[in-house]
Amino acid sequence: MKNDPQPADIRQLLSPDPPHRHEIHYTRLGRLLLISAIIFLLLFAGTSAAILWRIQNQAEERAVATVQGQAEIARQWLIDRLEALEALDPHWLTATANDPRALPQRWVGVDKAWHALRVIAVDGKTLTHIGPTQDLPARLAPPTTRDTLTTQPSLPLKGRDTWVVPMFYPATAEGMQTVGFFNLSAFEQLFRQLHPDGTGSLSLFSSDGILLLRHPAPEKLIGQDFSQGPLFSKTLAENDAGSNWAPQNTDGILRLVAYRKLENYPLVLTVGLEAEAILNRARNEILTAAAILLTVFLFTGVVVGLLIRQYRLAESSRRWLLDAEARLRDLATHDSLTECLNRRAILVEASNELHRYRRTRRPFSLLMIDIDNFKQLNDRYGHLVGDSILVGMATLCRDLLRPSDQIGRYGGEEFLVLLPETDAQTAAGVADRLRSAVAGLPFETGKEQVTITLSVGVAVATPDMQSLKPLIQSADAALYAAKEKGRDRVCLSVEAEPQVG
């Protein structure tokens, strides 16, 4: 018929949905995906903000805990040294001042924190003085509170090399009074222990606001009055201990400051962490967390699975390569018999230590050790016994040395020992300790037990040494001198005199 529908029209009529069904379906799907994406982004943003906010809070909480812990460590450190001063009897100090045998024991018993000790009379006249006297006044004016029961600080004094703070222990019935000169260098050492990265601050005030010691600080601040600052005018009036955020009066830098009044002492201690350092740590954690969240958002589970699998393969290969590299490095730098550094490696390390000495002028000593009569022992008992002697001697020496020290086989029965941060006398003591320990170590030969002795030459780096050769020659000459004087001894190159245990 003329009006019969064409095939296309028939398919349209037979379709259960209207002709725009797919357009409506894809539109709804697109809207759903868009809404889902928006919701997911909002949830992701909210979760990320919550995580980052939590990281920020945790960083601040850790900083508060850290600075309070540091303040407590510093408080106890200072109290220990004040109590050490108070334990000294001025009568005993005066009675034994001229006894040379008593001075070292008494000095060690006090502490390295004290620059000097003094016993004074009522008028401030010195009765006894122990320690350096340069730039210290001959007469001291005692504090007005001489009748108190606690140690009293005085204004700090500038010595030739460092600041010192006189600490006056209460006078005896006879008017004798012990005075300890507290050393700023000990305070600086405590600062480095609390703040290895060099940021932060450590301050000691008198209870009336006088700055006694501080690190770091310009010298002009020491002895200044900070009693009108917020710490003394407000904070300490409310609490004896605590922490707060405040720009410090000493340098104006914003810090998280922990403060402590020292019980039984008219002293106030503060420890500060710079706000910028705390924020940097938190910022690094936030960036790490943001990177992790972004990775989770971008990658699907399948991609993550593939990446994990690929990572495991790569990590396995990397570990294998690192292990192989470590084995090769060990073979290249260590003696296969004694497991000490080989000749090349110990010379490289010695050269590095010499360069460090030339740069820092920190002392550096070198020991050259030789097993006495080793060739005769080797010929008499065989190479296996000789090898066991080398291994036993090297192992014992390695166990007695510090982690920073190094030992290497220089050749045959000769060994080199590197002693950074060690002067000549200390190095000689280390050498004699090694010599004595090895002398008491028995070795089995299969028939009998034998003992060995060591000859040791000690050399110390000097500013004129431009290369390692003169240092080695100096140690070798000292070793030769030790053998010439009968073996089983230590000889210093600077003295050419043996140190016998």
C-alpha positions in Angstrom: 0.0 0.0 0.0 1.1 3.5 -0.6 1.1 4.4 3.1 2.8 1.2 4.3 5.8 2.0 6.5 9.4 1.5 5.2 11.7 -1.0 7.0 13.4 1.7 9.1 10.1 3.0 10.2 9.0 -0.6 11.1 12.2 -1.0 13.3 11.3 2.2 15.0 7.8 1.1 15.7 8.9 -2.3 17.0 11.4 -0.7 19.4 10.3 -0.8 23.1 11.9 2.6 23.9 11.5 6.0 22.3 14.2 7.0 19.8 16.1 9.2 22.3 16.5 6.3 24.9 20.3 6.0 24.5 20.8 9.8 24.7 18.8 9.8 28.0 20.8 6.8 29.3 24.2 8.4 28.6 23.1 11.7 30.0 22.0 10.2 33.2 25.2 8.1 33.4 27.3 11.2 32.8 25.4 13.1 35.5 25.8 10.2 37.9 29.5 10.0 37.1 29.9 13.8 37.5 28.0 13.8 40.8 30.0 10.8 42.0 33.2 12.5 41.0 32.2 15.7 42.8 31.2 13.8 45.9 34.5 11.8 45.8 36.5 14.9 45.3 34.8 16.5 48.3 35.3 13.4 50.4 38.9 13.2 49.3 39.4 16.9 50.0 37.8 16.6 53.4 39.7 13.5 54.3 43.0 15.0 53.1 42.4 18.2 55.1 41.6 16.1 58.2 44.7 14.0 57.7 46.9 17.1 57.1 45.4 18.9 60.1 46.1 15.8 62.3 49.7 15.7 61.0 50.1 19.3 61.9 48.7 18.8 65.4 50.8 15.7 65.9 53.9 17.6 64.8 53.2 20.3 67.4 52.4 17.8 70.1 55.7 16.0 69.4 57.5 19.3 69.5 56.0 20.2 72.9 57.0 16.7 74.2 60.5 17.1 72.8 61.2 20.5 74.2 59.8 19.6 77.6 61.9 16.5 77.6 65.0 18.5 76.7 64.2 21.0 79.5 64.0 18.1 82.0 67.3 16.6 80.8 69.0 20.0 81.0 67.4 20.6 84.5 68.7 17.3 85.9 72.1 17.9 84.2 72.5 21.2 85.9 71.2 20.0 89.3 73.7 17.1 89.2 76.6 19.5 88.8 75.3 21.9 91.5 75.0 19.0 93.9 78.5 17.9 93.0 79.7 21.4 94.1 77.7 21.2 97.3 79.2 17.9 98.1 82.7 19.5 98.5 83.8 20.4 102.0 85.7 23.7 102.0 87.7 22.6 105.0 88.9 19.5 103.1 89.6 21.6 100.0 91.7 24.0 102.0 93.5 21.3 104.0 94.5 19.3 100.9 95.2 22.1 98.4 98.9 21.5 98.5 98.7 17.8 98.2 99.5 16.9 94.6 98.0 13.4 94.9 94.7 14.7 96.1 94.1 17.3 93.3 93.4 14.9 90.4 91.0 12.8 92.4 89.2 15.9 93.7 89.1 17.4 90.2 87.6 14.3 88.6 85.2 14.0 91.4 83.8 17.5 90.8 83.1 17.6 87.1 84.4 19.0 83.8 81.6 21.6 83.9 83.5 23.5 86.6 86.2 25.8 85.2 87.8 26.2 88.6 87.1 25.9 92.4 87.8 28.4 95.1 87.4 28.7 98.8 86.9 32.3 100.1 86.7 34.0 103.4 84.0 36.4 104.6 85.6 39.3 102.9 85.9 37.5 99.6 89.7 36.8 100.0 90.8 33.7 98.3 91.9 30.9 100.7 92.3 28.1 98.2 92.1 28.0 94.4 92.0 24.9 92.2 92.2 25.2 88.4 93.1 28.0 86.0 93.4 31.5 87.4 93.8 33.5 84.2 91.4 36.4 84.0 89.7 35.5 87.2 89.6 38.2 89.9 91.8 37.6 93.0 88.9 38.7 95.3 85.2 37.9 94.9 82.3 39.8 96.3 80.0 37.2 97.8 76.2 37.5 97.2 74.2 39.4 99.7 72.2 36.3 100.5 75.2 34.4 102.2 72.9 33.1 104.9 70.6 31.1 102.6 70.7 27.4 102.3 71.1 27.2 98.6 73.8 27.8 96.0 73.7 31.4 94.8 74.9 32.6 91.3 76.8 35.8 90.7 77.2 37.9 87.5 79.0 36.0 84.8 82.7 36.7 84.2 84.5 36.8 80.8 87.7 34.8 80.9 90.3 34.6 78.2 88.6 31.6 76.4 85.1 31.4 77.8 82.5 32.8 80.1 82.2 31.5 83.6 79.5 32.0 86.2 80.6 32.0 89.9 78.3 29.8 92.0 78.5 30.5 95.7 77.7 27.6 98.1 76.4 28.8 101.5 79.1 29.8 104.0 80.1 27.6 106.9 79.9 28.7 110.5 83.5 29.9 110.2 82.5 32.0 107.1 84.3 29.8 104.6 82.5 29.6 101.3 83.0 27.3 98.3 82.8 28.9 94.9 82.6 27.0 91.6 83.2 28.8 88.3 80.7 27.2 85.9 82.0 26.9 82.4 80.1 28.1 79.3 81.8 25.4 77.2 80.1 22.7 79.2 76.8 24.5 78.6 77.6 24.6 74.9 78.3 20.8 74.9 74.9 20.2 76.5 73.3 22.4 73.8 74.9 20.2 71.1 73.5 17.1 72.8 70.0 18.5 72.9 70.1 20.2 69.4 72.4 18.1 67.1 71.1 20.1 64.1 72.2 23.4 65.6 68.7 25.0 65.8 67.1 26.0 69.1 68.4 27.7 72.2 69.5 26.9 75.8 69.5 29.7 78.4 70.2 30.0 82.1 68.8 32.9 84.1 69.0 33.9 87.7 65.7 34.0 89.4 65.7 37.8 89.2 66.0 37.8 85.4 69.8 38.1 84.8 71.0 36.1 81.8 73.9 34.0 83.1 74.5 31.7 80.1 73.0 31.2 76.7 73.8 29.3 73.5 73.8 30.6 70.9 73.9 34.3 71.9 75.9 37.4 71.3 78.2 38.1 74.2 76.6 41.4 74.8 73.4 39.7 76.0 75.2 37.8 78.8 74.7 39.6 82.1 71.7 41.6 80.8 68.5 42.0 82.8 65.4 40.4 81.3 63.2 40.7 84.4 60.7 42.9 82.5 60.1 40.4 79.7 57.0 38.2 79.6 58.8 35.1 81.0 59.6 36.7 84.3 56.8 39.3 84.5 54.0 37.0 83.7 54.7 33.3 82.8 56.8 32.3 85.8 54.5 34.2 88.1 51.8 31.7 87.1 53.7 28.4 86.7 57.1 27.1 87.8 57.4 24.9 84.7 55.7 24.7 81.3 56.0 25.6 77.6 54.6 28.3 75.3 55.1 29.9 71.9 56.9 33.3 72.2 59.5 35.4 70.5 62.4 35.4 72.9 63.7 38.7 74.2 67.3 37.7 73.6 67.0 37.5 69.8 63.4 38.0 68.8 63.1 34.6 67.1 59.7 32.8 67.5 60.3 29.6 69.4 58.5 27.0 71.3 60.1 27.5 74.8 60.0 25.1 77.7 60.9 26.8 81.0 61.8 25.3 84.4 62.5 26.9 87.8 65.2 24.8 89.5 63.8 23.7 92.8 66.0 24.7 95.8 68.1 27.0 93.5 67.5 30.6 92.4 67.9 29.7 88.7 65.6 29.5 85.7 66.4 27.2 82.7 64.8 27.6 79.2 65.1 25.4 76.2 63.7 26.6 72.8 62.9 25.0 69.5 62.7 27.4 66.5 59.2 27.6 65.0 60.6 27.4 61.5 62.4 24.1 62.2 59.1 22.6 63.6 57.1 23.9 60.7 59.7 22.4 58.3 59.3 19.0 59.8 55.5 19.2 59.7 55.7 20.5 56.1 57.7 17.5 55.0 55.2 15.1 56.6 52.3 17.0 55.0 53.9 16.8 51.6 54.6 13.1 52.0 51.0 12.5 53.1 49.6 14.6 50.2 51.7 12.6 47.7 50.4 9.3 49.1 46.8 10.6 49.0 47.2 11.8 45.4 48.7 8.4 44.4 45.7 6.6 45.9 43.3 9.0 44.0 45.0 8.6 40.7 45.7 4.9 40.4 43.1 2.1 40.2 43.5 -1.2 42.1 44.7 -3.0 38.9 47.3 -0.4 38.2 48.4 -0.5 41.8 48.6 -4.3 41.7 50.8 -4.1 38.6 53.0 -1.5 40.1 53.4 -3.5 43.3 54.3 -6.6 41.2 56.8 -4.6 39.2 58.2 -3.0 42.3 58.7 -6.3 43.9 60.6 -7.6 40.9 62.7 -4.4 40.7 63.3 -4.4 44.5 64.4 -8.0 44.3 66.9 -7.2 41.5 68.1 -4.1 43.4 68.7 -6.0 46.6 70.6 -8.7 44.7 72.7 -6.0 43.1 73.3 -4.3 46.4 74.3 -7.5 48.0 76.6 -8.4 45.1 78.1 -4.8 45.3 78.6 -5.1 49.0 80.3 -8.5 48.6 82.6 -7.0 45.9 83.3 -3.9 48.0 84.1 -6.1 51.0 86.5 -8.2 48.9 88.1 -5.1 47.5 88.6 -3.4 50.8 89.1 -6.1 53.4 91.8 -8.6 54.2 90.3 -12.1 53.6 92.2 -13.6 56.5 91.8 -11.1 59.4 88.6 -9.3 58.0 90.4 -6.0 58.7 90.8 -3.3 56.1 93.5 -4.2 53.6 96.5 -2.1 52.9 94.9 0.0 50.2 91.7 0.6 52.2 93.5 1.5 55.4 95.7 4.0 53.6 92.7 5.6 51.9 91.0 5.9 55.3 94.2 7.3 56.9 94.5 9.9 54.1 90.9 10.9 54.7 91.5 11.3 58.5 94.7 13.3 57.8 92.7 15.7 55.5 90.0 16.0 58.2 92.7 16.9 60.7 94.2 19.5 58.4 90.7 21.0 57.9 89.5 20.9 61.6 92.8 20.7 63.5 91.2 18.0 65.7 93.9 15.6 66.9 94.6 12.4 64.9 96.9 9.6 65.9 98.2 6.5 64.1 99.5 3.3 65.6 101.8 0.9 63.7 101.6 -2.5 65.3 104.0 -5.4 64.7 103.9 -8.9 66.2 107.3 -9.6 67.8 109.2 -12.6 66.4 106.3 -13.6 64.2 108.5 -15.1 61.5 110.1 -17.5 64.0 106.6 -18.5 65.3 105.4 -19.1 61.8 108.4 -21.2 60.9 108.3 -23.2 64.0 104.5 -24.0 64.3 103.4 -23.6 60.7 101.3 -21.2 58.7 98.0 -22.4 60.2 99.1 -21.3 63.7 100.5 -18.1 62.2 97.2 -17.4 60.6 95.3 -18.1 63.8 97.6 -15.6 65.6 97.0 -12.9 63.1 93.2 -13.5 63.3 93.1 -13.6 67.1 95.3 -10.5 67.5 93.2 -8.5 64.9 89.9 -9.6 66.4 91.0 -8.7 70.0 92.2 -5.3 68.9 89.0 -4.6 66.9 86.9 -5.4 70.0 88.9 -3.1 72.2 88.8 -0.1 69.8 86.0 2.5 69.6 83.5 2.4 66.7 85.2 5.5 65.2 88.6 3.8 65.2 89.8 1.6 62.3 92.3 -1.2 62.0 93.9 -2.5 58.8 96.5 -5.0 57.8 99.4 -3.0 56.5 101.4 -6.0 55.4 102.5 -9.4 56.8 102.3 -9.1 60.6 102.1 -5.3 60.6 98.8 -3.5 61.3 97.8 0.2 61.3 95.2 1.6 63.7 93.6 5.0 63.1 92.6 7.0 66.2 90.7 10.2 65.2 90.0 12.8 67.9 92.9 11.3 69.9 96.1 13.1 71.1 99.5 11.5 71.7 99.2 10.6 75.3 95.7 9.1 74.9 96.9 7.2 71.8 99.8 5.8 73.8 97.4 4.6 76.4 95.3 2.9 73.8 98.4 1.3 72.3 99.5 0.0 75.7 96.0 -1.4 76.4 96.1 -3.3 73.1 99.6 -4.5 73.9 98.7 -5.7 77.4 95.5 -7.5 76.1 97.3 -9.4 73.4 100.1 -10.4 75.8 97.6 -12.2 77.9 95.9 -14.1 75.0 97.0 -17.7 74.6 97.2 -19.4 71.2 96.9 -23.2 70.6 99.6 -24.8 68.5 98.4 -28.4 68.8 101.3 -29.2 71.2 101.4 -26.3 73.5 100.0 -22.8 74.1 102.0 -19.8 73.1 101.7 -16.1 73.8 102.8 -13.2 71.7 103.9 -9.7 72.3 103.5 -6.5 70.3 105.7 -3.5 69.5 103.7 -0.4 68.8 104.8 2.9 67.3 102.6 5.9 67.9 102.6 8.9 65.6 100.5 12.1 65.8 99.5 14.3 62.8 101.1 17.7 62.8 100.3 20.8 60.7 103.4 20.4 58.5 102.3 17.0 57.2 101.1 17.7 53.7 100.6 14.0 52.9 100.3 10.6 54.6 103.9 9.6 54.0 105.6 11.5 56.8 103.0 10.3 59.3 103.6 6.6 58.3 107.3 7.2 58.4 107.0 8.7 61.9 105.0 5.7 63.1 107.5 3.3 61.5 110.4 5.1 63.2 108.6 4.9 66.5 108.0 1.2 65.9 111.6 0.6 65.1 112.6 2.4 68.3 110.3 0.2 70.3 111.9 -2.9 68.8 115.4 -1.5 69.4 114.6 -1.0 73.1 113.6 -4.6 73.5 110.2 -5.2 71.9 106.9 -5.6 73.8 106.5 -1.9 74.3 105.0 1.3 73.0 107.1 4.2 71.7 105.9 7.7 70.9 107.5 9.3 67.9 107.5 12.7 69.5 109.4 11.4 72.6 111.3 8.4 71.3 110.8 7.0 74.8 109.0 3.7 75.3 105.7 3.4 77.3 105.9 0.1 79.1 102.8 -1.4 80.8 
